[in-house]
Amino acid sequence: IPADATRGRVVIDAKIATRTGQTQAVRNEKFYLLDRDLETILNEADLEPIEGQSLKDSFGLSVVYPDRFGDFNRKALAAIKRHIKYAGTTDSTGKAQLGGIEPNSYYLFGVTKTGGGFALWSNPISICTAENILNLSPQQITEMDRTSE
C-alpha cells in the first residue's frame, strides 16, 4: 500500500456572509486542525473572558483589537498552538489544501478579521483516507459594537 493511501487530504473552502447576505471568499487566512475544540482549549488555559463575552468571542475580539486585548491574544495563541495538528492557508478563492493527514476526528479552526468584526470557525470534523472536501457554510460576521470604544 502506498504510504499516502493511509492518509487523508483536506480541501477547505471558506466563505463569510456579509451584512447584505453576499458571500465572500476568506483569502490568505490560516486554518488549523486541532485535537480539541477552541472553547475547551481556552477554558483549560485559565483565560478570563473579556467582560460580557464568551471565551470564543473574546478570542475573536483579541484578533480584531490586538492592541486592546494583546495579553488575552498571546495567552490564547500559546494555548491553541499546543493543539495544532495540521495547518493550511487559503488562496485568493478561499480554498486551502492540506495533505498527509492522519485519519481521525479533529476540530477545524480559523478566524478572520472583517471590516466591523470577525468570523470564527470551530467545527468538529472527521477525516478519512482519500479526499475530504470541507465546504464551510458562510460564517456570519460577529459585528463589534463601535459605541463601546
Disulfide bonds with the S-S distance in Angstrom:
none
